[in-house]
Each structure stands twice: as structure tokens, then as C-alpha cells.
Amino acid sequence: MTYNGKKIGAFVVPTGIGASIGGYAGDAGAYARKFAKHFNLIVNPNVVNAASYSAITPDMLYTEGYTLDSFFKVL
């Protein structure tokens, strides 16, 4: 599947209370930007946001967690 001529991928990092792996909100922003140079990425807020920091780029399709979960259940 492509969007604007680039393949689409998902970049999901679990964070928060009870997460057995992962980091803190926004920790993966720098890595998501690197991947977004080559793919359109579906990202959740934990990947690219932290307080007033946002790493989102035009090549990222931003969605919140519930929608992301629902999307992957359909696949």
C-alpha cells in the first residue's frame, strides 16, 4: 500500500503506566523522523509528542491510540 508514492508503515512505541517495554512520551520522535524520510508512517501520540515538543512531519499520519488499535484489529 502506498500514499503519495511512498509505502506506509506504522511506528508504535508503548509508553506509560504498566508498559513492560518502551520509553517516555516523545522518546521515539528522532527515530520516527528518520523512518519518515523513506516511508509514510502511522504514528501514535507517544511516539512524537512530549509536553511542548512535537516531532511530527508531513510524512506522518497521526492518530490516537484507540483508532490505531481498531485499525490493526481490522487487518
MOPAC internal coordinates of N, CA, C and O (Angstrom, degrees):
PM7 1SCF
backbone

  N    0.0000 0     0.00 0     0.00 0    0    0    0
  C    1.4326 1     0.00 0     0.00 0    1    0    0
  C    1.5267 1   107.95 1     0.00 0    2    1    0
  O    1.2310 1   120.64 1   -42.71 1    3    2    1
  N    1.3240 1   116.39 1   137.29 1    3    2    1
  C    1.4582 1   120.62 1   178.72 1    5    3    2
  C    1.5247 1   110.75 1  -127.91 1    6    5    3
  O    1.2310 1   121.43 1   -19.52 1    7    6    5
  N    1.3112 1   114.87 1   160.48 1    7    6    5
  C    1.4523 1   123.33 1   176.92 1    9    7    6
  C    1.5198 1   106.26 1  -145.03 1   10    9    7
  O    1.2310 1   120.31 1   -57.24 1   11   10    9
  N    1.3180 1   117.02 1   122.76 1   11   10    9
  C    1.4673 1   121.99 1  -175.94 1   13   11   10
  C    1.5258 1   112.31 1    54.39 1   14   13   11
  O    1.2310 1   120.51 1  -143.09 1   15   14   13
  N    1.3275 1   116.64 1    36.91 1   15   14   13
  C    1.4548 1   121.60 1   175.76 1   17   15   14
  C    1.5156 1   116.07 1    81.12 1   18   17   15
  O    1.2310 1   119.70 1  -178.83 1   19   18   17
  N    1.3288 1   118.18 1     1.17 1   19   18   17
  C    1.4607 1   121.59 1   179.61 1   21   19   18
  C    1.5264 1   109.36 1  -119.36 1   22   21   19
  O    1.2310 1   120.83 1   -33.43 1   23   22   21
  N    1.3164 1   116.01 1   146.57 1   23   22   21
  C    1.4564 1   119.96 1   175.76 1   25   23   22
  C    1.5301 1   109.74 1   -65.58 1   26   25   23
  O    1.2310 1   121.14 1   -24.18 1   27   26   25
  N    1.3258 1   115.42 1   155.82 1   27   26   25
  C    1.4567 1   121.35 1  -179.74 1   29   27   26
  C    1.5188 1   109.27 1  -106.37 1   30   29   27
  O    1.2310 1   121.08 1   -45.79 1   31   30   29
  N    1.3129 1   115.54 1   134.21 1   31   30   29
  C    1.4606 1   121.63 1   175.61 1   33   31   30
  C    1.5171 1   109.29 1  -131.61 1   34   33   31
  O    1.2310 1   120.71 1   -10.20 1   35   34   33
  N    1.3009 1   116.25 1   169.80 1   35   34   33
  C    1.4673 1   121.34 1   176.71 1   37   35   34
  C    1.5203 1   108.44 1  -117.86 1   38   37   35
  O    1.2310 1   121.41 1   -42.90 1   39   38   37
  N    1.3078 1   114.90 1   137.10 1   39   38   37
  C    1.4649 1   121.68 1   179.17 1   41   39   38
  C    1.5197 1   106.24 1  -124.08 1   42   41   39
  O    1.2310 1   120.67 1   -79.25 1   43   42   41
  N    1.3247 1   116.32 1   100.75 1   43   42   41
  C    1.4624 1   121.90 1  -174.53 1   45   43   42
  C    1.5165 1   108.89 1  -121.99 1   46   45   43
  O    1.2310 1   120.66 1   -50.73 1   47   46   45
  N    1.3251 1   116.35 1   129.27 1   47   46   45
  C    1.4523 1   121.73 1   177.17 1   49   47   46
  C    1.5192 1   108.21 1  -126.53 1   50   49   47
  O    1.2310 1   119.97 1   -60.59 1   51   50   49
  N    1.3376 1   117.66 1   119.41 1   51   50   49
  C    1.4641 1   118.91 1   178.54 1   53   51   50
  C    1.5232 1   110.62 1   -72.41 1   54   53   51
  O    1.2310 1   120.51 1   -43.54 1   55   54   53
  N    1.3125 1   116.64 1   136.46 1   55   54   53
  C    1.4513 1   122.08 1   176.32 1   57   55   54
  C    1.5104 1   108.67 1  -142.97 1   58   57   55
  O    1.2310 1   120.85 1   -11.35 1   59   58   57
  N    1.2816 1   115.98 1   168.65 1   59   58   57
  C    1.4541 1   120.58 1   173.16 1   61   59   58
  C    1.5103 1   113.92 1   103.47 1   62   61   59
  O    1.2310 1   121.41 1     3.54 1   63   62   61
  N    1.3055 1   114.90 1  -176.46 1   63   62   61
  C    1.4575 1   122.40 1  -177.03 1   65   63   62
  C    1.5242 1   109.66 1   -62.93 1   66   65   63
  O    1.2310 1   120.81 1   -51.76 1   67   66   65
  N    1.3039 1   116.05 1   128.24 1   67   66   65
  C    1.4532 1   121.03 1   176.56 1   69   67   66
  C    1.5232 1   114.45 1    86.98 1   70   69   67
  O    1.2310 1   119.30 1   177.18 1   71   70   69
  N    1.3203 1   118.94 1    -2.82 1   71   70   69
  C    1.4680 1   120.30 1   178.70 1   73   71   70
  C    1.5290 1   108.56 1   -72.12 1   74   73   71
  O    1.2310 1   120.44 1   -57.76 1   75   74   73
  N    1.3133 1   116.76 1   122.24 1   75   74   73
  C    1.4635 1   119.61 1  -177.85 1   77   75   74
  C    1.5301 1   111.58 1   -79.21 1   78   77   75
  O    1.2310 1   120.30 1   158.44 1   79   78   77
  N    1.3276 1   117.03 1   -21.56 1   79   78   77
  C    1.4623 1   121.50 1   173.97 1   81   79   78
  C    1.5183 1   107.31 1  -134.31 1   82   81   79
  O    1.2310 1   120.31 1   -11.14 1   83   82   81
  N    1.3056 1   117.01 1   168.86 1   83   82   81
  C    1.4621 1   119.80 1   177.06 1   85   83   82
  C    1.5140 1   111.51 1   113.33 1   86   85   83
  O    1.2310 1   121.32 1    12.06 1   87   86   85
  N    1.2983 1   115.07 1  -167.94 1   87   86   85
  C    1.4525 1   120.20 1  -177.29 1   89   87   86
  C    1.5065 1   110.54 1  -137.72 1   90   89   87
  O    1.2310 1   121.09 1    34.22 1   91   90   89
  N    1.2994 1   115.52 1  -145.78 1   91   90   89
  C    1.4522 1   121.40 1   179.05 1   93   91   90
  C    1.5146 1   109.65 1  -103.65 1   94   93   91
  O    1.2310 1   120.48 1   -19.05 1   95   94   93
  N    1.3023 1   116.70 1   160.95 1   95   94   93
  C    1.4674 1   121.64 1  -177.38 1   97   95   94
  C    1.5232 1   110.63 1   -53.27 1   98   97   95
  O    1.2310 1   120.84 1   -47.59 1   99   98   97
  N    1.3081 1   115.99 1   132.41 1   99   98   97
  C    1.4607 1   122.06 1   177.37 1  101   99   98
  C    1.5129 1   115.18 1    85.76 1  102  101   99
  O    1.2310 1   119.71 1   169.85 1  103  102  101
  N    1.3274 1   118.16 1   -10.15 1  103  102  101
  C    1.4660 1   120.79 1  -177.77 1  105  103  102
  C    1.5278 1   113.30 1   -58.15 1  106  105  103
  O    1.2310 1   120.31 1   149.04 1  107  106  105
  N    1.3038 1   117.01 1   -30.96 1  107  106  105
  C    1.4680 1   120.17 1  -175.07 1  109  107  106
  C    1.5260 1   113.01 1   -92.52 1  110  109  107
  O    1.2310 1   119.97 1  -176.43 1  111  110  109
  N    1.3138 1   117.67 1     3.57 1  111  110  109
  C    1.4654 1   121.18 1  -177.24 1  113  111  110
  C    1.5156 1   114.26 1   -55.40 1  114  113  111
  O    1.2310 1   120.36 1   135.73 1  115  114  113
  N    1.3232 1   116.93 1   -44.27 1  115  114  113
  C    1.4723 1   120.50 1  -178.92 1  117  115  114
  C    1.5309 1   111.04 1   -64.57 1  118  117  115
  O    1.2310 1   120.49 1   141.05 1  119  118  117
  N    1.3235 1   116.66 1   -38.95 1  119  118  117
  C    1.4654 1   120.02 1   179.07 1  121  119  118
  C    1.5277 1   111.10 1   -71.82 1  122  121  119
  O    1.2310 1   120.37 1   141.97 1  123  122  121
  N    1.3157 1   116.91 1   -38.03 1  123  122  121
  C    1.4625 1   120.38 1   177.65 1  125  123  122
  C    1.5225 1   110.64 1   -61.82 1  126  125  123
  O    1.2310 1   120.14 1   139.74 1  127  126  125
  N    1.3168 1   117.33 1   -40.26 1  127  126  125
  C    1.4786 1   120.60 1   177.50 1  129  127  126
  C    1.5288 1   111.34 1   -60.77 1  130  129  127
  O    1.2310 1   120.36 1   140.70 1  131  130  129
  N    1.3328 1   116.91 1   -39.30 1  131  130  129
  C    1.4736 1   120.24 1   178.86 1  133  131  130
  C    1.5268 1   110.93 1   -65.14 1  134  133  131
  O    1.2310 1   120.30 1   135.25 1  135  134  133
  N    1.3249 1   117.03 1   -44.75 1  135  134  133
  C    1.4590 1   120.67 1   178.51 1  137  135  134
  C    1.5297 1   111.00 1   -65.97 1  138  137  135
  O    1.2310 1   119.99 1   143.50 1  139  138  137
  N    1.3322 1   117.63 1   -36.50 1  139  138  137
  C    1.4627 1   121.87 1  -177.23 1  141  139  138
  C    1.5293 1   112.63 1   -67.08 1  142  141  139
  O    1.2310 1   119.98 1   165.68 1  143  142  141
  N    1.3100 1   117.64 1   -14.32 1  143  142  141
  C    1.4675 1   120.08 1   174.72 1  145  143  142
  C    1.5285 1   110.76 1   -69.68 1  146  145  143
  O    1.2310 1   120.84 1   156.81 1  147  146  145
  N    1.3373 1   116.00 1   -23.19 1  147  146  145
  C    1.4594 1   121.18 1  -175.62 1  149  147  146
  C    1.5186 1   114.47 1  -114.46 1  150  149  147
  O    1.2310 1   120.27 1   159.72 1  151  150  149
  N    1.3321 1   117.08 1   -20.28 1  151  150  149
  C    1.4632 1   123.07 1  -177.29 1  153  151  150
  C    1.5182 1   109.63 1  -138.59 1  154  153  151
  O    1.2310 1   120.57 1   -25.02 1  155  154  153
  N    1.3221 1   116.52 1   154.98 1  155  154  153
  C    1.4627 1   120.13 1   164.46 1  157  155  154
  C    1.5168 1   105.28 1   -81.72 1  158  157  155
  O    1.2310 1   120.09 1   -49.25 1  159  158  157
  N    1.3103 1   117.43 1   130.75 1  159  158  157
  C    1.4549 1   121.04 1  -175.45 1  161  159  158
  C    1.5137 1   112.17 1  -112.63 1  162  161  159
  O    1.2310 1   121.15 1   -44.60 1  163  162  161
  N    1.3210 1   115.41 1   135.40 1  163  162  161
  C    1.4553 1   121.01 1   166.67 1  165  163  162
  C    1.5232 1   104.50 1   -87.69 1  166  165  163
  O    1.2310 1   120.66 1   -58.43 1  167  166  165
  N    1.3350 1   116.33 1   121.57 1  167  166  165
  C    1.4632 1   120.19 1  -178.22 1  169  167  166
  C    1.5186 1   110.57 1  -125.58 1  170  169  167
  O    1.2310 1   121.00 1   -27.76 1  171  170  169
  N    1.3181 1   115.69 1   152.24 1  171  170  169
  C    1.4542 1   121.12 1   173.71 1  173  171  170
  C    1.5284 1   108.56 1  -101.48 1  174  173  171
  O    1.2310 1   119.52 1   -17.81 1  175  174  173
  N    1.3199 1   118.52 1   162.19 1  175  174  173
  C    1.4680 1   120.64 1  -176.67 1  177  175  174
  C    1.5252 1   114.12 1   -54.86 1  178  177  175
  O    1.2310 1   119.69 1   145.02 1  179  178  177
  N    1.3276 1   118.20 1   -34.98 1  179  178  177
  C    1.4657 1   120.11 1  -178.11 1  181  179  178
  C    1.5190 1   112.82 1   -62.22 1  182  181  179
  O    1.2310 1   120.13 1   152.52 1  183  182  181
  N    1.2982 1   117.35 1   -27.48 1  183  182  181
  C    1.4631 1   120.79 1  -178.85 1  185  183  182
  C    1.5218 1   111.42 1   -71.66 1  186  185  183
  O    1.2310 1   119.97 1   136.89 1  187  186  185
  N    1.3135 1   117.67 1   -43.11 1  187  186  185
  C    1.4717 1   120.14 1  -168.68 1  189  187  186
  C    1.5239 1   115.84 1  -114.96 1  190  189  187
  O    1.2310 1   118.67 1   173.26 1  191  190  189
  N    1.3090 1   120.14 1    -6.74 1  191  190  189
  C    1.4606 1   121.62 1  -176.55 1  193  191  190
  C    1.5202 1   112.64 1  -117.07 1  194  193  191
  O    1.2310 1   121.39 1   -36.01 1  195  194  193
  N    1.3225 1   114.96 1   143.99 1  195  194  193
  C    1.4618 1   122.19 1   172.27 1  197  195  194
  C    1.5262 1   107.34 1  -159.68 1  198  197  195
  O    1.2310 1   120.73 1   -71.04 1  199  198  197
  N    1.3172 1   116.21 1   108.96 1  199  198  197
  C    1.4775 1   122.23 1  -178.69 1  201  199  198
  C    1.5276 1   109.51 1    52.48 1  202  201  199
  O    1.2310 1   119.59 1    67.59 1  203  202  201
  N    1.3205 1   118.38 1  -112.41 1  203  202  201
  C    1.4680 1   120.41 1  -178.43 1  205  203  202
  C    1.5292 1   112.05 1   -97.49 1  206  205  203
  O    1.2310 1   119.86 1  -174.96 1  207  206  205
  N    1.3172 1   117.88 1     5.04 1  207  206  205
  C    1.4652 1   122.25 1   179.30 1  209  207  206
  C    1.5201 1   110.45 1   -92.09 1  210  209  207
  O    1.2310 1   120.43 1   -44.80 1  211  210  209
  N    1.3156 1   116.78 1   135.20 1  211  210  209
  C    1.4587 1   121.02 1   173.60 1  213  211  210
  C    1.5234 1   109.09 1  -139.41 1  214  213  211
  O    1.2310 1   120.77 1   -52.94 1  215  214  213
  N    1.3156 1   116.14 1   127.06 1  215  214  213
  C    1.4630 1   121.46 1  -179.10 1  217  215  214
  C    1.5194 1   112.05 1  -102.65 1  218  217  215
  O    1.2310 1   119.88 1  -167.92 1  219  218  217
  N    1.3175 1   117.83 1    12.08 1  219  218  217
  C    1.4604 1   120.62 1  -175.14 1  221  219  218
  C    1.5305 1   111.18 1   -67.74 1  222  221  219
  O    1.2310 1   121.25 1   -38.27 1  223  222  221
  N    1.3289 1   115.21 1   141.73 1  223  222  221
  C    1.4636 1   121.83 1   177.42 1  225  223  222
  C    1.5332 1   108.26 1  -124.15 1  226  225  223
  O    1.2310 1   119.77 1   -10.81 1  227  226  225
  N    1.3330 1   118.05 1   169.19 1  227  226  225
  C    1.4654 1   120.30 1   179.16 1  229  227  226
  C    1.5334 1   113.97 1   -61.94 1  230  229  227
  O    1.2310 1   119.91 1   162.50 1  231  230  229
  N    1.3198 1   117.77 1   -17.50 1  231  230  229
  C    1.4642 1   121.66 1   179.88 1  233  231  230
  C    1.5242 1   113.16 1   -89.92 1  234  233  231
  O    1.2310 1   120.59 1  -168.49 1  235  234  233
  N    1.3365 1   116.49 1    11.51 1  235  234  233
  C    1.4574 1   120.78 1   179.71 1  237  235  234
  C    1.5142 1   109.92 1  -113.59 1  238  237  235
  O    1.2310 1   121.19 1   -45.07 1  239  238  237
  N    1.3173 1   115.32 1   134.93 1  239  238  237
  C    1.4592 1   122.51 1   177.27 1  241  239  238
  C    1.5258 1   106.38 1  -102.06 1  242  241  239
  O    1.2310 1   120.74 1   -77.21 1  243  242  241
  N    1.3166 1   116.20 1   102.79 1  243  242  241
  C    1.4669 1   123.51 1  -169.95 1  245  243  242
  C    1.5171 1   110.85 1   -86.85 1  246  245  243
  O    1.2310 1   120.46 1   -52.23 1  247  246  245
  N    1.3149 1   116.72 1   127.77 1  247  246  245
  C    1.4546 1   121.11 1   177.33 1  249  247  246
  C    1.5228 1   109.75 1  -144.46 1  250  249  247
  O    1.2310 1   120.87 1   -25.12 1  251  250  249
  N    1.3160 1   115.94 1   154.88 1  251  250  249
  C    1.4588 1   118.89 1   179.00 1  253  251  250
  C    1.5295 1   109.62 1   -85.41 1  254  253  251
  O    1.2310 1   120.94 1    -9.43 1  255  254  253
  N    1.3224 1   115.80 1   170.57 1  255  254  253
  C    1.4541 1   122.07 1  -170.13 1  257  255  254
  C    1.5147 1   116.36 1   -59.58 1  258  257  255
  O    1.2310 1   119.50 1   136.50 1  259  258  257
  N    1.3296 1   118.56 1   -43.50 1  259  258  257
  C    1.4606 1   121.03 1  -177.64 1  261  259  258
  C    1.5326 1   110.86 1   -61.85 1  262  261  259
  O    1.2310 1   120.33 1   135.06 1  263  262  261
  N    1.3229 1   116.97 1   -44.94 1  263  262  261
  C    1.4629 1   121.12 1   179.14 1  265  263  262
  C    1.5236 1   110.60 1   -63.91 1  266  265  263
  O    1.2310 1   120.61 1   139.57 1  267  266  265
  N    1.3073 1   116.45 1   -40.43 1  267  266  265
  C    1.4681 1   120.91 1   178.21 1  269  267  266
  C    1.5237 1   110.40 1   -62.22 1  270  269  267
  O    1.2310 1   120.04 1   134.28 1  271  270  269
  N    1.3301 1   117.52 1   -45.72 1  271  270  269
  C    1.4702 1   121.22 1   177.42 1  273  271  270
  C    1.5269 1   111.08 1   -59.70 1  274  273  271
  O    1.2310 1   120.41 1   134.89 1  275  274  273
  N    1.3229 1   116.82 1   -45.11 1  275  274  273
  C    1.4720 1   121.59 1  -179.30 1  277  275  274
  C    1.5260 1   110.96 1   -63.43 1  278  277  275
  O    1.2310 1   120.34 1   139.31 1  279  278  277
  N    1.3194 1   116.96 1   -40.69 1  279  278  277
  C    1.4655 1   122.38 1   178.98 1  281  279  278
  C    1.5277 1   110.51 1   -58.79 1  282  281  279
  O    1.2310 1   120.33 1   132.29 1  283  282  281
  N    1.3197 1   116.97 1   -47.71 1  283  282  281
  C    1.4638 1   120.07 1  -176.77 1  285  283  282
  C    1.5254 1   112.12 1   -74.20 1  286  285  283
  O    1.2310 1   119.44 1   156.28 1  287  286  285
  N    1.3133 1   118.67 1   -23.72 1  287  286  285
  C    1.4663 1   120.24 1   175.62 1  289  287  286
  C    1.5172 1   110.98 1   -68.77 1  290  289  287
  O    1.2310 1   120.33 1   148.36 1  291  290  289
  N    1.3449 1   116.98 1   -31.64 1  291  290  289
  C    1.4687 1   122.22 1  -179.86 1  293  291  290
  C    1.5136 1   110.11 1   -71.93 1  294  293  291
  O    1.2310 1   120.04 1   143.82 1  295  294  293
  N    1.3183 1   117.53 1   -36.18 1  295  294  293
  C    1.4733 1   120.04 1   179.91 1  297  295  294
  C    1.4753 1   108.31 1   -68.73 1  298  297  295
  O    1.2310 1   120.10 1   180.00 1  299  298  297

